[in-house]
Amino acid sequence: MTDLTPLGATLRAALDGRWAQVRQEARERFAPEDLLTDPTLDQEAHRARVFEQMRLLAGTGHPRNGFPAEYGGRNDVGASVTAFEMLAHGDLSLLVKAGVHWGLFGGAIVNLGTREHHERYLEDVISFALPGCFAMTEVGHGSDVQHLHTTATYDPGTGEFVVDTPHEGAVKAYIGGAARDGRLAVVFAQLVTGGRSHGVHALLVPIRDEAGRACPGVAIGDCGAKAGLHGVDNGTLAFDHVRVPRTALLNRFGDVAEDGTYSSPIENESRRFFTMLGTLVRGRVSVAGAAGSATKTALAIAIRYAVQRRQFAAPGSDEEVLLLDYRTHQRKLLPALATSYALQFAQNELVASLHEVHTAAEPDEVAQRELESRVAGIKAVVTWHATSTIQACREACGGAGYLAENRLPALKADTDVFTTFEGDNTVLLQLVAKGLLTEYRDTFGDLDTLGMVRFAAGQIAGSVLERTATRPLLERIGGAGPRTREADLRDRALHLRLFEDREKHVLEGLARRLRRAGAPDADAFAVFNAAQDHVLRAARAHVDRVILEAFVAGIEACTDPAARETLSRVCDLYALSTIEQDKAWFLEHGRLTPARAKAVTAAVNALCAELRPDALALVEGFGIPAEWLGAPIAAQMADGARQREATVAQDA
């Protein structure tokens, strides 16, 4: 690994978080050839390569982190997700294949199954001796999982479930591992016994034998070429009255006796369904972390290129100007870099919460629901940030950024689907907004539009924000300071106040709009449908505040003075660039005067100039070994170029 600058090393320590040792082990363990793939491979060669990389990954022991100790695991959920984040700096096809097998398939067996399933399957899952897949999504039902059409009907005469795909819309689609390698699938289906449906449950259904042949009654298709992730064998699954034993049901939350009697520790069907899905929230946390890692890889490539590549000479000079010395180039990359720092601190908090909730001795339903809401919001924001930032990085590298050898095209194509898998981002933000409305956290209504409408119609009074860390933070950093309009734009209390005030105002306005659904003769659905833009704005304003608070907490935890000072300026850039993006709202609602709004743009420009000398150190803070970048344009700079950057930083 390339030696880090002192500032880069301390920034990395701040970002690495609670599971820093896991990150360091990954840096020391994996060589580029373990993680990266030749971009010229065709689809079949890429799939074969990823399959072999999976075997290699299994041999490292990293997949054991997320599994129970009594079955060969380490019961360290936080370490598992952190290792997954590090894997995302490499080939994202390998990442997704690993996430499907160990995260979704293995996670479903752990969280939805019972001891019999654990003893029978987990060791082979951990070792990758039994490749699996996760069959939830259907052609006709993606986000609306509660209304899937695949059925699993119990036959008491044989003691078997009959799994069936009743029509083309119920075909399982986009299933990672189905087209080539998967042998066993976790299949989500409507559970029917005694002529009655008990909602969606999961069953283990063999789809291939050991020779790779499709099992009787199982029709397997190949999704073929995709925009990206060519090394993932996505496929389709259809079942023609496939019989599996009664023990195939993952029965932690619902069981069927030999005579067909259904029982569950959770009587309410909706509550049972959401409890089941809640145990699988790790997948969403992992996607957020992976998107963040891929974005940081793109930024590292683009910024390292921008401190080497020159273009046009200034008047009176014979030397061309470095790309990153242009304000327009700084504007493309440095606010995005600041956002990536903010999102990493938020991700670190998310992983810690996930670890605490999933390793607690007793389940905490309130903590679980709060976690689900926060995960939904962070996942949406991080993946949208990935899509926009990787595109900006591609453009910032010109023609060089369009070459496959420099990885940016693959990063762009491979992360594009992150905005819609593990939850469509728009749907996820609606989930966040529901959780913010008074009393919704205490109900178990549907995740669909009807549930939102019913809730809205029952509202009578104003909405109250869930107070989290804002007040304590304001008190610690001087929340009784100057009022908004007179405050210095780099006042942290001002940033927190503006973010909180926007969230509160937008949410209260949303509650007022939705209360109209309860009026006599009101069309509740029409009221909700007309307010959907407001729903998304409320959720986004909330998530922005949560992210800012996480960044502030990260700065407070940093003990190195130089790193703390740099992080403070990066946080200012994140906060002010976020305000700048929503400047219209702050102007329309009197939170900024026109003069102050102009000053925000000037402050963003000034911060870009101030952070320019530390650009390389900030990239080093991401903790990506230079050799992992795998892009010739990001290769180690010649001594002269590195010395120039050191001089820029020293002069600053």
Secondary structure, DSSP 8 states (H G I E B T S, - for coil): -----HHHHHHHHHHHGGGHHHHHHHHHH--HHHH---TT--HHHHHHHHHHHHHHHHHHSGGGGGS-GGGT----HHHHHHHHHHHTTS-HHHHHHHIIIIIIIHHHHHHH--HHHHHHHHHHHHHTSS-EEEE--BSS-SS-GGG---EEEEETTTTEEEEE--SGGGSEEEETTTTTT--EEEEEEEEEETTEEEEEEEEEEE-B-TTS-B-TTEEEEE----SS-TTS--EEEEESSEEEEGGGB--SS-EE-TT--EE-S--SHHHHHHHHHHTTTHHHHHHHHHHHHHHHHHHHHHHHHHTT-EEEE-TT-SSEEEGGGSHHHHHHHHHHHHHHHHHHHHHHHHHHHHHHHHH-SS--HHHHHHHHHHHHHHHHHHHHHHHHHHHHHHHHTGGGGGSGGGSHHHHHHHHHGGGTTTS-HHHHHHHHHHHHSTTGGG----SSHHHHHHHHHT--S-------SHHHHHHHHTTTSS-TTTS-TT-HHHHHHHHHHHHHHHHHHHHHHHHGGGSTT--HHHHHHHTHHHHHHHHHHHHHHHHHHHHHHHHHH---HHHHHHHHHHHHHHHHHHHHHTHHHHHHTTSS-HHHHHHHHHHHHHHHHHHGGGHHHHHHTT---GGGS--GGGS---HHHHHHHHHHHHH-
